[in-house]
């Protein structure tokens, strides 16, 4: 279950009253790759296979579905076991077990940024400003768990007209990894697609999107300075604060065209 009803006390100027509030469920998932436990994520208890594969892909440990031999999810113990066809040594920087909270942030080092900045996305995809607003409206309407709890983030893969894949999670990084994991396991292409996120666009989020060659990233929240700079370097159109009838375009604004162009 993604939510749970729990007792709470509401205090207002008019008085105090007891009620049952709906809160988001927090789940602990340990990801094991080739019998080695790599990381424990705090997440929402849905689409755990997609989350495991999306996380391993973001870490550079899995690149395609063809590399995967088996995925098994132990819901009771909170373990996702992934076995690859050729079991190699884990990357040195994650060869020890880590614990990642729901914020998902791990930090971005200078070498990662420098390496990513050499691969510019050349996509000619464009989207109209009204289409961006319409996509965000559909995105918000799909966020059922957020509307019920206010305690999760959302992410979506889109084309220029509609949402193709949607996920929610207590972590903004997890929500995006679930999208990419589903793309890998279902052979959904990401070239010339759009990602929408409800969360802040940091450098880590930007790099996740860049790895999948996605040219447009939309958020209803704010970017960081490094997120904006990386988007410009990588040729990604970064759109933030998409709310109501307005938006801010921070990089590669040529991809956002007026209606009818």
N, C-alpha and C positions, 0 to 999 in steps of 0.2 A: 504494500500500500504506500502511495506517495504522500499521504497525509494521515494525521491522527487527531482525534478530538480530545482535548485536555481541559481540565477545570481551570478557571482563571477568575480574577476579581477585577471588574471594570470600575475605575474611579473617575468621576466627572464632577463638574461644578454642581450638578444636580444631586449627586449622591454616589452610593456604592451599590454594586449588584454583582452577584455571582452568575457565571455563564460558562458554556463550553466553547472554547476557541479551537479553530482548525489550524494546525501547525504542520509545517513540512517535515517529512521523515528524513532522518539522517542515518546513513548506513555506512559501515566500514567495509571496504573491499580491498583485499590483498591480491595483487596481480603476480602470478608466477609464470615465468618464461623458461621453458625447458627444465622444469623442476627446481628453478632457483627463484625464491621470493625476492622481487625487485622493489616493490613499493606498496604502501597502503594508502588508499584514497578515501577521503570522506566524501560521500556522494549521495544521490537519490537512488533508491533501490529498483531502478528500471533500466532496461537496455544495457545490462552489465556486459554482455558480449561485445556490443558496439563500443562501450567505454574502454574496455580492455584493449581492443584492437586499435582504437583511435589514439589512446595514450601511447601504445608501443610504436605506432606510426609516427606520432609527433616527436618521440624520442629517437627516431631513426633506426629502430630495431626491427621493424617490419615495413616493407615497401609495397607489397601486393598480396592479394588473396592466395596466389599460387605458392607463396612461401609457407602457408599455414597447413599443418597436418591435422590438428585437432584443437577445438575450444571446448572447455567444460566449465560450467558455472555451478559451484556449490553454494546455494543460497543460505543454507543453515550455518555454515562455517564462514561465509563471506570470502570465498576464494574464487578467482578466475584463473584457470590453468590453461595456458596456451603452449602448444608444442609446434615447433617448426620442422620442416622436412630436413633441413640441415642445421643442426644445433651448433652454433658458433659461440664464441666467448662474448659475454655481455660487454657493452661499451664500458671503458674504465671508469668514467665518471658516475655511472650508476651501478657499479658492481657491488655496492653495499645497499642494504635495505633502507628505504626512506619512508617517512611519513609525511603526507601532504594534506594540509587542511583544506576545507571547502573553498578557500580563496584560490587555491591551485597554484599560486605563484612560487616559482623556484629561483627567480633571478636570471638575468640574461648577461652572459659574459661578453667581453669585447670581441673575442675570436668568433663567437657565434654570429654576432652582428656583422662583422667584417665579411665572413664567409657568405652570409645571406645576401649582402648588398651587391654581390657580383652577379646575381641572377635577376635581371629585370624582366618583369612580366610585360609581354608585348601585345596582349589582347586588344582588339579594336572594339570590344563590347561597349555599347553606350546604353544609357537608360534615361528616360525622361524624368524631370523633376516630379510631375504628378504621379508617375509610376512608383517612385521611391516612397512617396507619402502613402500610396495605396498599399504597397507591400508592408509598410510599417503598421498600418491599420489592421491588415489581415493578421500580421504577426502578433499584435497585442490581443486580438480577439481569440487567438489560439492558445494564449497563455492561461489555461484554466487553473493550474495549480498556483500560479502567481496571484491570480485574481482571488483565489480562495484563501491564500496564506500570506501573500506578500513576501514569501521567504525563499524564492527560487529565481534562478536566471533562465533565460531561454536563448536558443540559437536556431537558425534556419538556413537551409540551402535553397536558393531561388534561381529562376531564370529572370528575364526582364519583366515578366508578367505575373508570375505566381510562385507560391511556396511549393517546393518539391519534397523537402524533408524537414521535420520539426522535432526538437527535443527540449526538455526542461531538466534542470538539475540544481541542487543547492550551490554548486560551484560553476562560475562562468566558464572556466577552462574545461570542466567536465562536459558541459552542454555542447561545446564546440567539438570536443573529442568524440562524443557520441555521434555527432553528424558525420564526421570523417570516418569513424569506424563503420557506420552503416554504408557509406559510399564504397568503402573497400570490400565489405562482405557481399554487397548487392551489386557490385560492378556499376555503380552510378558515377558517371564522369563529372569532374569538377572544373574542367577548363571552360572558360566563358560563362561562369556562374557567379552568383552573388551570395555573400554570407551576411546574415543579419544577426546581431547580438544585442542582448539587453544591457550588457555590462560595459564597464570602462575598457577602452582599447589601449592596452599597454603594449610594450614592445613584444612581450611573449605572445599575446594574442595575434599581433600582426605577423609574427614569424610563423605561427601555426597556419595561418591563412596563406602566406606566401609559399609554403612548402607544397600546397595543393594547387598552385598556379591560378589562384582565384583573383580576378582583377578589381573587384569592387567589394568593399567592406562597409556595412552600414550599422550604426549603433544609435540607440535613443539616448545614450549617455556620452560622457566626455572622453576624449583621447588624452594621452600623455604627450609630452614634448617629443620623447624618443619614438613613440608610436607614429607621430606625424612625420618626423624626419625619415624614419625607415620606410613609411609608405611612399614618400616622394622618391627615395632612392630605389625602391623596388618596383616602381611603376604601378602602384596600387592606388585606386581612388578611395580615399577615406572620407566617409560622411558621418558626422556626429550630430548629436542633439536633434534628431529627427522627431519632432513633437508638433502635433497640431498641423499647421500649414507652413512650417519653416524647417530649415536644416542648415548646417554649416558644412561646406566642402573644404577639406584641409589640404588635399593633394590631388593632382591629375584631374582637375575640374573639367577638362574637355570631354570626359565621359558622361557628364551630367548635362543633358540638353533640354531646352524648353519643349513644351508639348508640341507635337506635330513635326519635329525635325527628324 
